[in-house]
Every structure is written in structure tokens, then in C-alpha cells.
Amino acid sequence: MSSLAALYRYPLKSALGQSLQQSAVDGLGLVGDRRWMLVDAERGLFLSQRSVPRLTQLHTRVTAEGDLVLSATDFPDLHVPVPVSGDLRQVKVWYDSFEAPDAGDAAAQWVSNFLGKPTRLVYMPAERARTVGADYGKEGDKVAFADGFPLLLIGQGSLDDLCARVGRSLDMIQFRPNLVVQGSPAFAEDGWKRIRIGDVDFRVLKPCARCILTTLDPQTGERSADREPLTTLKGYRLQDGHAMFGQNLVCDGAGVLEVGMPITVLE
């Protein structure tokens, strides 16, 4: 039987993730996942490892209250409270433009110094969550600062297959999943429409199109000289011009997930 092999949360979009044994989950994904984001101070455009590889060196964690703690080598830790009355800042994630609370000047100074350019830190309250694209989700499906969907699932068998084709070991964290499944064949998740983990139900909405971010070493931030694993993925996982790896999900309801829970394919 398939089971949940790992849980990963990314408190700050495109910064380092956290491995969890247990997590609450709701319609916005794992609680505390990608509720914070860095944006260009002038344009409000989101920043990611695609253009700022240094984000691979930024550690974050979420407190019980939902506050963010930033840490990095040679920088003092900074505790950033959830903005309750901060100014709203116009920001943009891909094609979505919207307003999000700004985390204040102290946080902005810290992240600007870390990245070496003017940067602001913003927060996503649940009531301001974006709407999942109507082509895939249904009315009421929401997402925080993730690219388009609240959850990403990858099968361990799929990664093993990719590693064999590339000819070297790859770290699952390179692909930034939230949920890792073990005990299923390679790419079995491609055929799933609805699954249950423990007693929580999920809808599988669409495959995840992969980009240059997958070629970054999550430890160093350096790009692979041979553009792997993206080159290999394009050779056998191409769909509509994109290399697909993993499946985007949305949670129906809320509950608690724990590593080791059984996974049932409902459809």
C-alpha cells in the first residue's frame, strides 16, 4: 500500500524548506506554507530562485503564532510578526496582481541586505488568498503565494526512475514537493484524480510543469553545468511543451497529516 513518506513546508516562497513529521492541512495547503514572500521593492514582482539563487541560502521557520523567523550565515536571526495593521503593497505572482500586507521596514532592511538589492517582505492572510485557475480548480479553491496551486505531490518511485535515467542521485528537495509518496510505481500519480491521506481528501488538478529551478543545487545554489535533471525530463516527460514532474493538488476540507499515513486512491 502507498503511504506518505515525507512532508515539506516552505514558509517563505522560494527559500529553504522544512521537513516535518506532522502538519495541519487546509484549503491553502500545509498550514504555514508559502504565506510569506519577497518582492522587488520597486515593482512588487515576486522573487524566486529562478532569478535569485541566493534564496537557497535563506533559512526560515514559522512560530506557533504564525510569525516568521529569518536566518542566514553571517546574519542575526530576525523574528517577523504577522502584520496586523501594516500597509498594503501591490504585488504580482505571475499573472496575478493583488495587495498583500507589508511586513515593515525592519524586515525589508534585513532581506535587502541579504539579497543585495531593495526588497520587501509581504504576508498572505487567509482572507486575501488568490483563486486557483478556473481551468483546473472549482469555485472556492484558493492558494497563498505558491505559483498556482496549494500542494505538490511527487512519488518516490518517480524520482528513482528519474535518477536512474540521469545517472546520479538527486535530492527530492530540488523539486520542492509538499507531499512525497512511497510504495507506488513510477509516475502512478499521473493517473490519480482523487486521493485520501489518513482521513483527508485531495483532488489532483494537473501535472506540475518544471523549470530551471530544478537544476539548482539546494545546498549551494549553483546550477548544474549539464542542466540536469531538466534535460532528461524534457526527453521523456514532455507535455504541451513543458517537462512534467509531480502533481498539483488541492485539499478538500482540513485535517492533520503525518508521515507514514496510508494513501488511498479514490479515483
N, C-alpha and C positions, 0 to 999 in steps of 0.2 A: 504493500500500500504506500502511496505517496504521503510525504509528510513535510512539514515546514522545517527547513534545515537552518535558516538564518533570517534575522530581521535587521534591517539597516534604516537608520533615520538620518536626515540631513537638515539640521536646524536652520542653517543658513544656506540658501541656494548656491550651489557650486563650490562650497567649502568642503572640508573633510567631513566624512560621515561618522556615525556611531554604530557599533554593533550592539544589539540589545538581545536580552533573553526573553523579554516580555514587553508588550506595548499595548496601550489602548488604541483603538482604531475607530474612525467615524467617517462621515461623508467626505471629509477633506484629507483622508489618508491616515497615516500614523499620527497620533496626537503629537504636535510639536515639530512636524516635518515641514521644512521649507516655508515656515511662517515669517522668516526674515530674509531680506535680500539687499544686496549692494547695487547701487545705481550710479551712473555718471552724474556728477553734481550739476552739470550744466544742462544736459538733455533729459535726464531722468531715465535713460536707457539701461536696462539690466546688464550686469556684468557677470560673465561666466568664465570657466576655464578655457573655453574656446579661444577667447581673446586675451585672457589674463591667467596664464598658467600658474602664477604665484598663489592663486587661491588654493592650490593643492597643499600649501603650507599653512593654511589658516585653520586652527582647531576651534571648534565651538561645542558648547553643551547648553542644555536647557535646564533651568532650575524647576523645582516643583511648582513654582508660581508662573512658569512660562517665560521668565526673564532669560536673556541670552548672556552667556559668558564667552568672551573672545580671548584667545591666547595664541601666541606665536613666539618662536625663538627670538630672543633679544627684545621682546616687548612685554610690558607688565600686563597681567590679566586685566580685562575690563568687564565689569558687570553692567549690563544694559537693561534697565527696567522696561517692561512693556509700556509703550507710550499710552497715556490715558487722555492727555489733552494737548498732544503735540500738533504742530502744523501739518496739514495735509500737503503732500507733494505729488505732482503729476508724474507718473512713471509709466514705463512701457515694457511689456514682456511679449516679444514677437509682434503680433498684430493687435494685441490688447493694450489700450491706453486707459488708465484709470487713476484714481487718487488713493494714496496709502499714507498712513501716519508716519511722520519722520521721527527718528529716534533721538534727535537732538545733536547739539554741536560737539559735545564731548565724544560721542560715538563717531561722529563724522571725522573729527580730528584724528582719532585712533586709526580708522580704516584708511584715511587719506595718507597718513604717514606710512602705513604698512604697504599700500599699493603704489605709493609714489605719485599719486595724482588726485585731484579733487573728487571725493566720493562721499555719498550719503548712504546711511543705513535706514531702511524702512521696514515696517511691520505690517502683517496681514491679519486684521481681526476677522473672526468668522463671518461677521455680518457684511464684510466687504469682499468676500470671496468671489472670484471670477466664475463665469459659467463655462462648463465644458462644451466644446463644439457640438452644435446640434446635429451634425452629420454622424456623430458617434454616440453621444450620451442621450439621456432623456431629460425632460423638464425637472429641474431641481438638482441635477448633478453639478457639483461645484468643485473648484480647485483653488489652492492657495497660490504660491509663487512657482510651482512646478511648471515645466514648459507647457503642458496641455492637459495632463491627467494626474489624478491624485496618487496613484500607485503604479509601480513597475514590478512585474514578476518575471523571474528567469529560472529555468530548470538547471540543476547542476549537471544533468546529462547533456544539456545543450552546450554548456561551457566546456565539458570534457570533449565533446565532439569537435568544437572549435579549436581547442588546444592541440588535439591530435593533428588537425589539418594545418595549423600554423607551425607546428613542430617545436613548440615550447610552452611552458606553463604560463598561464595568465591568471591574474588576480580577479576574482569576481567583482571586487570593489571598483575596478576600471569601468564597469558598466552601470554602476550606481543603482542597483535594484533596491527595492524595499523588502521584497519577499523572495526567498530562494527556496526552491522545491527540490527534494531528493526522492528517489525511488520511482521516477518516471523516465521513459525513454527520451532520447534527444529530441527536442522540439515537439514533444507531446502537447505542450501548452498552446501550440499553434491551432489545435483543433478544439480547444475548450471555449465554451460560451458562458457558462456559469459554474462556479466552484463554491465549496464550503470549507472553511478552515476552522476547526473546532465547531462552534455554533454560529459563526459569522459568514454571511453570504456575500459573494462578489460577482460582478459582471465583468467579463473580458471584452473590452471595447475594440481594440485594434493593436496590430503589431507596432513595436517601437522602432522608428527609423533612426539609425545610428549615424554619428558624425565624427569629426576629427578628434573630439574629446576622448574617444575610446583609445586613441593612440598615446595618451599621456600616461606616464608612469605615476601612479597615485602617491608614491613616496617622494619622488624628486621633482615632479612637474615637467620632466623632459619628454619630448616627443620621440617616438621610436623612429629610427632612421629609415626603416623599411615600411613605415606606415601600417604596420600590423597592430591589431588584428583587422583593421578596416579593409585592407586589400583583400584578405581571404574572405571576409564576409561578403564583399561585393562579388566575389567569384561564385558563390553558391547560395546566397540569401538575398538576391536582388529582387525587389518587387516595386513596380511603379518608379523605377529609377533610384530607389533607396535600399541600402543594406539593412535588413530587419533582424533584430535580435532582442527577444523579450516581448512581453505583452503588457499593455496598459490596462489597468483595472480601475473600477470604482466600487466602493463598499456600499452595500445596501443595509443601512441601519448602523449599529455601533456594537462594540464588544471589546474583548481583550484577546490578543494573540500571544502565543507562547511557542518558542522553539520546541519542536517535537510533536506539535499537534497534527493529527491526521488531516489529509486533504481529500475531499470527496468531489469528484466531477459530477455535477448535476445535469449538465447538458453539453 
